[in-house]
Amino acid sequence: MPWLLAWVVAASALAAGAGGRRLRAAGTPNVVLVVSDSFDGRLTFHPGSQVVKLPFIDFMKAQGTSFLNAYTNSPICCPSRAAMWSGLFTHLTESWNNFKGLDSNHTTWMDIMEKYGYRAQKFGKLDYTSGHHTVSNRVEAWTRDVAFLLRQEGRPMVNLIPNKKKVRVRKEDWKNVDKAVNWLKTEGINHTKPFVLYLGLRLPHPYPSPSAGENYGSSTFLTSLYWLTKVSHDIINIPKWLPLSEMHPIDYYSSYTKNCTGKFSDKEIKNIRAFYYAMCAEADAMLGKILLALRQLDLLQKTIIIYTSDHGELAMEHRQFYKMSMYEASSHVPLLIMGPGIQANLQVPNLVSLVDIYPTMLDVAGIPLPQNLSGYSLLPLSSEPLKNKSESLHPPWILSEFHGCNVNASTYMLRTDQWKYIAYADGVSVSPQLFDLSSDPDELTNIAAKFPEITYALDQKLRSIVNYPKVSASVHQYNKEQFIMWKQSVGQNYSNVISNLRWHQDWLKEPRKCESAIDQWLKTHSTPKAG
């Protein structure tokens, strides 16, 4: 049977198995959480959902609840996952970059579920504790305040496997999917206790660039002809860009360090976006393997399934790829829930974020919620019988923050109704951004100066949630301390090591000037105003 037909048949079989009245199964339900890496949440609802075929996400939408305004709490892997696994905002866990996440002994929702009798298993990418990622990634984050501008990433590119039958492109992910399915078959059905299963996917995160080593990041969008056929190429839009001279200074820094300020043809941009969408289609198929296994094992109606991602992917919107941005492509994530007691075919417009995963997991299990969480259970917004959605305890705003590489100031996003407010550093040294998403969904017109009353009100609300000038000062100090410790650790090899990190092509043009800039930064004792 051809693969496409197989997927359609599989999705149909799932739908048939999930029909009928959706009542909570006797006893406590199983829970499965599948988390992608870099999946743009806007692809899970109209009109973004038209550009690529995602049959299993569509199945979850039809059989469960989808959240139309779900956001990451930090648009980068480790800090985002730290928020998801702790239920706490980034400034509370001090997960400042991809090297600094949760302490290894931090109590996660999975720890608590195990304590209450759940059998727990996890496969694939976790990445929420400290100590991961490359030396380059760390040094770039620590030195973001230094007065130089260096390209840190390889130029975004595509790579096609010219095979219409090549399905398993991201082999590491597929191996973990197979492990999860095998665990369900051998462990999931053989016990009376409920289970909680976590599966972390690397897709649709781009791949390392060829001949990369320490010198380049993951700037290659790789797929096969098989997955590329799932993309509707004729409706891929070429995003509008502001001229370089009109970009916000933080955006310009990001675009430059991501090697995106050069010329790109429309064909290049369209290809990058098409390949990214194809990678999303492969991730959807992996989700499908888990759903099919649950169906075949007669576990589908006994299991709550949650699908989300740590952050999105810019895919050349705002002249950038990767994440590390508060723009929608980077910060908006998919969030779908289905299973016993979950309302079918429901779209929830309320603002939610990944810190809500922690209390939701415990709420599903009937476990009392800790009082100090930043998040709120999503069950009141998605469960049966239907509750008054306007009476949800969840506040009408979400907070996202970023303190890592490719952005030269701590960044804070407050998202409310139609507004997106973005503040930087101490709130004074860098001008803020304000977007009205109801009239400017592409976020091309910063209206902060035009509407000072709204800007002020949103800034005051943000400051009531987090003292962001103080947090920025703390990160600034942390970066200096960490860099000094690292410099001391490499000793006499410092000049050679730092010149051969990912920024080596630009650094080696003027190595003395770059080292001098760092020396000046280290001598400067002033930090951003703490407010």
C-alpha positions in Angstrom: 0.0 0.0 0.0 1.4 3.4 -0.9 2.5 5.5 2.2 0.1 8.3 1.6 -2.9 6.0 1.4 -1.6 4.2 4.5 -1.6 7.4 6.4 -5.2 8.3 5.3 -6.4 4.8 6.2 -4.7 5.0 9.5 -6.2 8.4 10.4 -9.7 7.1 9.4 -9.2 4.1 11.6 -8.3 6.3 14.5 -11.3 8.4 14.0 -13.6 5.4 13.9 -12.1 4.1 17.1 -12.5 7.4 18.9 -16.1 8.0 18.1 -19.1 7.8 20.5 -19.7 9.5 23.8 -16.4 10.8 25.3 -16.7 9.8 29.0 -13.8 9.6 31.5 -12.5 6.1 31.6 -12.9 4.2 34.9 -10.0 5.0 37.1 -7.2 7.4 36.4 -6.3 7.9 32.7 -2.9 7.3 31.2 -1.1 10.3 29.9 1.1 10.7 26.8 3.0 13.9 26.1 4.6 14.3 22.7 6.9 17.4 22.3 8.4 18.6 19.0 11.2 21.0 18.6 10.7 24.2 16.6 7.1 23.5 15.4 5.2 26.7 14.4 1.9 26.6 16.2 0.1 28.5 13.5 0.3 25.5 11.2 -2.3 23.8 13.4 -5.2 26.1 12.5 -6.5 28.1 9.5 -5.0 29.5 7.4 -1.5 28.1 8.2 -2.9 24.6 8.2 -3.5 24.8 4.5 0.1 24.8 3.5 1.0 21.3 4.6 -0.8 18.0 5.2 -0.8 17.1 8.9 -3.4 14.3 9.1 -2.6 13.3 12.7 -2.7 16.8 14.1 -6.0 17.2 12.2 -7.2 14.0 13.9 -6.3 15.4 17.3 -8.1 18.6 16.4 -11.3 16.7 15.5 -11.2 14.4 18.5 -10.0 16.9 21.0 -9.3 20.5 22.0 -6.8 22.8 20.2 -5.5 26.0 21.8 -5.3 28.8 19.2 -3.1 31.1 21.3 -0.5 28.9 23.0 3.0 30.3 23.5 6.4 29.3 24.7 7.7 30.9 27.9 11.2 31.3 26.3 11.8 30.8 22.6 14.8 28.5 22.9 15.2 24.8 23.7 16.5 24.5 27.3 14.8 27.4 29.0 11.5 26.6 27.3 11.6 23.0 28.5 12.7 24.1 31.9 9.5 26.1 32.1 7.5 23.2 30.9 8.9 20.7 33.3 8.9 23.0 36.3 5.7 25.0 35.8 7.7 28.2 36.6 8.5 31.2 34.5 12.1 31.5 33.2 13.2 34.3 35.6 12.1 32.1 38.6 14.2 29.1 37.5 17.0 31.4 36.2 17.2 29.3 33.0 19.1 32.0 31.2 20.4 30.1 28.1 20.8 26.7 26.5 23.5 25.9 29.0 21.7 26.9 32.2 18.4 25.1 32.8 16.9 23.4 35.8 18.9 21.9 38.5 19.0 18.1 38.1 17.3 17.6 41.5 14.4 19.9 40.7 11.0 18.3 41.2 9.2 17.9 37.9 5.6 16.9 37.2 6.8 13.4 36.2 8.5 13.0 39.6 5.2 13.9 41.3 3.2 11.6 39.1 5.6 8.7 39.9 5.2 9.5 43.6 1.4 9.1 43.2 1.7 5.7 41.6 2.1 6.4 37.9 4.5 4.3 35.9 6.7 6.8 34.1 8.9 6.5 31.0 10.6 9.1 28.7 12.2 8.8 25.3 14.0 11.3 23.0 14.9 14.9 23.6 14.6 16.2 27.1 17.0 19.1 27.3 15.6 20.9 30.4 18.6 20.6 32.8 21.9 22.5 32.8 25.1 21.6 31.1 24.2 21.0 27.5 25.0 22.6 24.1 28.3 23.8 22.6 31.0 26.1 23.9 30.1 28.5 21.1 26.5 28.6 22.2 27.5 29.5 25.7 30.2 32.1 24.9 27.9 33.8 22.4 25.2 34.1 25.0 27.6 35.4 27.7 29.2 38.0 25.4 26.0 39.4 23.8 26.6 42.8 25.5 30.1 43.1 23.9 30.4 45.9 21.3 31.0 43.8 18.3 28.8 42.2 15.6 29.8 38.8 14.4 28.0 36.1 12.3 27.5 33.1 14.5 25.4 30.8 12.3 25.8 29.2 8.9 23.7 30.8 6.2 20.3 29.0 6.1 20.1 26.4 3.3 18.2 23.4 2.1 19.2 19.8 1.3 17.0 17.4 -0.5 17.1 13.6 -0.4 15.8 12.8 -4.0 13.9 9.7 -3.0 10.1 9.6 -3.2 10.1 6.6 -0.9 12.4 7.9 1.8 10.1 8.2 4.8 12.4 8.0 7.8 14.7 11.0 7.3 15.3 12.0 10.9 16.5 8.5 12.0 17.2 9.3 15.6 13.6 10.5 16.1 12.2 7.4 14.4 14.3 5.2 16.7 12.8 6.9 19.7 9.3 6.6 18.3 9.9 2.9 17.8 11.2 2.6 21.4 8.0 4.4 22.7 5.7 2.2 20.7 7.6 -0.9 21.9 7.3 0.3 25.5 3.5 0.7 25.0 3.2 -2.8 23.6 5.3 -4.4 26.4 4.8 -2.2 29.4 1.8 0.0 28.7 -0.8 -2.7 28.6 0.5 -5.2 31.2 -0.2 -3.3 34.4 -3.1 -2.1 36.4 -1.4 1.2 37.3 -1.8 4.1 34.9 1.3 5.3 33.0 2.7 8.6 31.8 4.9 8.5 28.7 7.0 11.4 27.3 8.3 11.5 23.8 10.6 14.3 22.7 11.2 14.8 19.0 14.0 16.8 17.4 11.9 17.5 14.3 11.2 20.0 12.7 14.4 21.6 14.1 16.9 22.2 11.3 19.9 20.0 10.9 23.6 20.8 11.5 25.2 22.4 8.5 27.7 20.4 6.4 31.3 20.4 7.8 30.0 22.3 10.8 31.7 21.0 13.9 32.0 23.8 16.4 31.9 26.5 13.8 28.3 26.5 12.6 24.9 26.0 14.0 22.0 24.0 12.7 21.1 26.0 9.6 20.2 23.2 7.1 16.5 22.3 6.3 16.7 18.7 5.2 13.9 16.5 3.9 13.1 14.0 1.2 10.9 14.1 -1.9 8.4 12.0 -0.1 7.7 14.6 2.5 8.0 17.5 0.1 5.0 16.2 -1.7 2.9 17.0 1.4 3.5 20.7 0.9 1.2 23.0 -1.1 4.0 25.0 -2.8 1.6 27.3 -4.6 0.3 28.9 -1.4 3.6 29.3 0.4 3.9 33.0 1.1 7.1 35.0 0.8 7.2 37.0 4.1 7.6 40.8 3.9 10.8 42.3 5.3 11.5 45.7 6.5 14.6 47.4 5.0 17.7 46.7 7.1 17.8 50.4 7.9 14.3 50.3 9.4 14.7 47.2 11.5 14.5 47.4 15.3 18.1 47.3 16.6 17.6 44.0 18.4 16.1 42.5 15.2 19.1 43.7 13.2 21.6 42.1 15.7 19.6 38.8 15.5 19.4 38.9 11.7 23.2 39.6 11.4 24.4 37.0 13.9 22.1 34.5 12.2 23.8 35.3 8.9 20.6 36.6 7.3 21.5 40.1 6.3 22.7 39.1 2.9 20.7 38.8 -0.3 18.1 36.0 -0.6 16.1 35.3 -3.7 12.4 34.5 -3.5 13.2 31.0 -4.6 15.6 30.5 -1.7 13.1 31.8 0.8 10.3 29.7 -0.6 12.5 26.6 -0.6 13.5 27.1 3.0 9.9 27.5 4.0 8.8 24.5 1.9 11.5 22.2 3.4 10.5 23.3 6.9 6.9 22.5 6.3 7.9 19.1 4.9 9.9 18.5 8.1 6.7 19.3 10.0 4.9 16.7 8.0 7.4 14.1 9.1 7.0 15.1 12.7 3.2 14.7 12.3 3.7 11.1 11.1 5.8 10.4 14.2 2.9 11.6 16.3 0.7 9.4 14.2 2.7 6.3 15.1 2.0 6.9 18.8 -1.7 7.5 18.2 -2.0 4.3 16.0 -0.2 2.2 18.7 -2.6 3.5 21.4 -5.5 2.6 19.1 -4.2 -0.9 18.3 -3.6 -1.6 21.9 -7.1 -0.4 22.9 -5.6 2.4 25.0 -6.8 5.4 23.0 -10.0 5.9 25.0 -8.1 5.4 28.3 -5.3 7.9 27.6 -5.0 11.7 27.6 -2.7 12.7 24.7 -1.0 16.1 24.6 1.0 17.5 21.7 3.1 20.6 21.8 6.5 22.1 20.9 9.2 24.0 22.8 9.0 27.0 20.4 8.4 27.7 16.8 10.6 28.4 13.7 10.9 31.8 11.9 11.7 30.1 8.6 12.8 33.5 7.1 10.1 35.6 8.5 11.5 38.9 9.7 14.7 38.1 7.9 15.6 35.3 10.3 15.5 31.6 10.8 15.7 29.6 14.0 13.9 31.0 17.1 15.1 33.4 19.8 12.4 35.9 18.9 9.0 37.0 20.2 7.6 37.2 16.7 4.7 34.8 16.2 6.6 32.2 14.1 9.1 31.8 16.9 6.9 32.1 20.0 3.6 30.6 19.0 3.4 26.8 19.7 0.9 24.0 18.9 -1.1 22.7 21.8 -3.6 20.0 21.4 -5.3 17.7 23.9 -7.5 14.7 23.4 -8.7 11.7 25.4 -11.4 10.7 28.0 -13.3 13.7 29.3 -11.8 16.2 26.8 -14.2 18.1 24.6 -14.0 17.1 20.9 -13.6 19.5 18.0 -13.1 22.5 20.3 -10.9 25.5 19.5 -10.0 27.6 22.5 -8.9 31.2 21.9 -7.7 31.9 25.4 -4.0 32.8 25.9 -2.1 29.9 27.4 1.6 28.9 27.6 3.9 26.0 28.3 4.0 26.5 32.1 0.4 25.3 32.0 1.6 21.8 31.1 2.8 21.1 34.7 -0.5 21.8 36.5 -2.4 20.1 33.6 -0.5 16.9 33.9 -1.2 16.8 37.7 -4.8 17.8 37.2 -5.4 14.9 34.8 -3.9 12.6 37.4 -6.1 14.0 40.2 -3.1 15.2 42.1 -3.3 18.4 44.2 -1.5 21.3 42.6 1.4 23.1 44.3 0.6 26.7 45.2 3.7 28.3 43.7 3.3 27.4 40.1 3.3 30.1 37.3 0.9 28.0 35.2 -2.7 26.9 35.4 -4.5 23.7 34.5 -5.9 23.6 31.0 -8.6 21.1 32.0 -11.2 23.8 32.8 -10.8 25.1 29.2 -11.0 21.7 27.5 -12.9 19.2 29.6 -16.4 17.8 29.7 -18.9 18.8 30.8 -18.3 22.2 29.2 -17.6 24.8 31.8 -17.9 28.5 31.4 -14.7 29.3 29.5 -14.8 33.0 30.6 -14.6 31.9 34.2 -11.3 30.1 33.8 -8.8 30.9 36.5 -6.1 31.4 33.9 -5.2 35.1 33.6 -5.9 36.9 30.2 -2.1 37.2 29.5 1.0 35.2 29.0 4.7 36.0 29.7 7.6 35.0 27.5 11.2 36.0 28.1 14.6 35.4 26.4 18.1 35.8 27.8 20.3 33.8 25.4 22.4 34.1 22.3 21.6 35.9 19.0 19.8 38.7 20.9 21.8 41.4 22.5 19.4 42.3 25.3 17.1 40.4 27.7 13.7 40.4 26.1 10.2 40.2 27.7 6.9 39.7 25.9 3.5 40.4 27.4 0.7 39.0 25.2 -2.9 40.2 25.9 -6.1 40.2 23.8 -4.9 41.8 20.6 -1.7 43.3 21.9 1.8 42.1 21.9 4.2 44.2 24.0 7.9 43.6 23.9 10.3 45.2 26.4 14.1 45.0 26.5 16.9 45.2 29.0 16.2 47.9 31.6 13.1 49.3 29.8 15.0 52.5 28.9 18.2 51.8 27.0 16.3 49.9 24.2 13.0 51.1 22.8 10.0 48.7 23.2 7.8 47.2 20.5 4.0 47.1 20.4 2.0 45.2 17.8 -1.8 45.0 17.3 -2.1 41.4 16.1 -5.8 42.0 15.1 -4.8 44.4 12.4 -1.1 43.6 11.9 -0.7 39.8 12.1 2.6 39.9 10.3 4.0 42.3 13.0 5.5 44.8 10.6 4.4 48.0 12.3 5.7 48.9 15.7 3.1 51.3 17.2 4.7 51.8 20.6 5.5 55.5 20.0 2.1 56.1 18.3 0.1 54.8 21.3 2.1 55.8 24.4 -0.9 55.3 26.8 -1.3 51.7 25.7 2.5 51.1 25.8 2.7 52.6 29.3 -0.3 50.5 30.6 1.2 47.3 29.2 4.6 48.1 30.6 3.1 48.6 34.0 1.3 45.3 33.7 4.5 43.6 32.7 6.4 45.1 35.7 3.6 43.9 38.0 4.4 40.3 36.8 8.2 40.6 36.7 10.7 43.2 37.8 12.3 43.0 34.4 15.0 45.6 34.8 16.2 43.7 37.9 16.2 40.4 36.1 18.1 41.9 33.2 20.8 43.2 35.6 21.0 39.7 37.1 21.5 38.1 33.7 24.1 40.8 32.8 26.1 40.0 35.9 25.7 36.2 35.4 27.1 36.5 31.8 30.2 38.3 32.9 30.9 35.9 35.8 30.4 32.8 33.6 32.6 34.3 30.8 35.4 35.1 33.3 35.3 31.5 34.7 35.4 30.1 31.2 38.3 32.3 30.2 40.3 31.2 33.2 39.5 27.6 32.5 41.1 27.7 29.0 44.1 29.6 30.2 46.9 30.3 27.7 44.7 28.8 24.9 42.1 31.5 25.3 43.0 33.5 22.2 43.1 30.5 20.0 39.9 28.9 21.4 37.7 32.0 21.2 38.8 32.9 17.7 37.8 29.5 16.4 34.3 29.3 17.7 31.3 29.6 15.3 32.0 33.3 14.7 35.6 32.5 13.4 35.1 33.9 9.9 34.3 37.4 11.2 36.5 37.2 14.3 39.7 36.3 12.3 39.3 39.4 10.2 40.1 41.6 13.2 41.1 39.4 16.1 42.8 42.1 18.1 39.8 44.4 17.8 37.4 41.6 19.0 39.5 40.7 22.0 39.9 44.4 22.9 36.1 44.8 22.8 35.7 41.9 25.3 38.4 43.4 27.5 36.6 46.7 27.5 33.3 44.9 28.4 35.0 43.1 31.3 36.5 46.3 32.6 33.1 48.0 32.7 31.5 47.4 36.0 28.2 49.1 35.3 25.2 46.9 34.7 21.7 47.7 33.3 19.6 49.7 35.8 17.7 47.5 38.2 14.7 49.8 38.3 
